Amino acid sequence: MKFDEIYFGDTARLLFGEVPPSFFLEVIVRVAFIYLIIVFSVRLIGRRMNSMLSKVELAAMVSLAGAVGVPLQAPDRGLLPVIIIALVIVFFERISSWLSTESPLVEKVTTGDITTLIQDGVVNLQGLKKVNISRQRLFAELRSEGICHLGSVQRCYIEANGTFSLKLRDEALPGLSILPEWDKELAEELKSEDDSEVCSMCGVARNASKSCDGCGANSWLPTII
């Protein structure tokens, strides 16, 4: 289509484009065919596609989605290339999965590694930077599990697939509050009686020094229990 043929208010072009009306009947066949290709491709890749995706599986899904989109919109594009692309994607994903089971190094490269975000009630700020997660995102995940402060958390990991794993202490200790700053009423109710303080950034207990031993910050908050 030439530039001078495009004008505002051309509803026919806006709704139907430049394809003949018969193509809309053909789209039904194309959609059904491509839908079957996607279903069988996902089935061949494995049951992991039904749960949290690894980096390799996510790349496979994105590639498959990009491949099947074009024949649905362009009447001059055939369906055979979609089949070939789907087979190639499935082949490489299966090879990658097999190599991951045979080699821990390949598994670490393709799927990623586990990172400790909280250890003994203290936030691992370097770990947060490594996985590009903010403190507020971490605290939101903890609050969704009914946790109000870091003193009750022994370990918090982020798995290779992006999910969080928690190991709580058998008996909670006073720790840094993860409640929203505006919820001062609840924080006051849960305030510990020993008037202890922790670093507002990482949760390390305050000592005689002016700055935090863990992260170097010099801002302190009362603990809650």
Steps between C-alpha positions, in 0.01 A plus 500: 500500500629842405525781751245720321244216517494513882256748647312544826149356502570208265298251707525222241880508515492533879276196550588267212843616387612410148408130507216353291181397684571132434808525722281533809365150437855379451601656833272251679693210347834667573409566864385141554815362338737726691314430824566128452866573428532696825324229702720221364816712534428574865425132557828397340700754698373345824282543805723776631322734258191467721683644802760772556720541193877495493692744281538245222132405506396865502723566200343201324149629565584853383662364183202276432258788554697721263506231234128424500384862499599592146297236306188605688519852358671466163321307223827470306668304780460123505461261793791270418766739641308502829525121521873509429562776756295315763697179442832686526393671823384171653822328392730760654292517819512122543876499437543780755294310758702182442831685535374660821433160653846376398707803599454720811695776323259503204206495740638801687561693176160426346273512806686734736592462866339535842576824687466562874305821566461477879731321744422486872269800483741719299442610141773408254519828309762365260270210422217743421724688257606174339143394419378859442228492768416796724458483876136598466435213260663259744304640794176473301568130441561449872183687595302277266616209716374670817845615617527837676872523578832346402561350843275206414689415178796264516552471125339642188614381159404597149496194280630483145143526366429819700294351785577572865575229759479568874635330812355658814654487844342271756490795740493852359752759620461880494573627150456771240139584424386439142161662554408799280639825643152649532376214721654645815215379721570132440876555521453662841292205620771254394793707629736291711535584868881498515532825296754334269573652159607363164630646176215639292660369181607142575380418853837451674475558876640832621826503692733765639613619156321783322459317171359157420752217490310334217437776244657816644171688540447720806121492525340291776148386580347335808442127470160331511411151614 
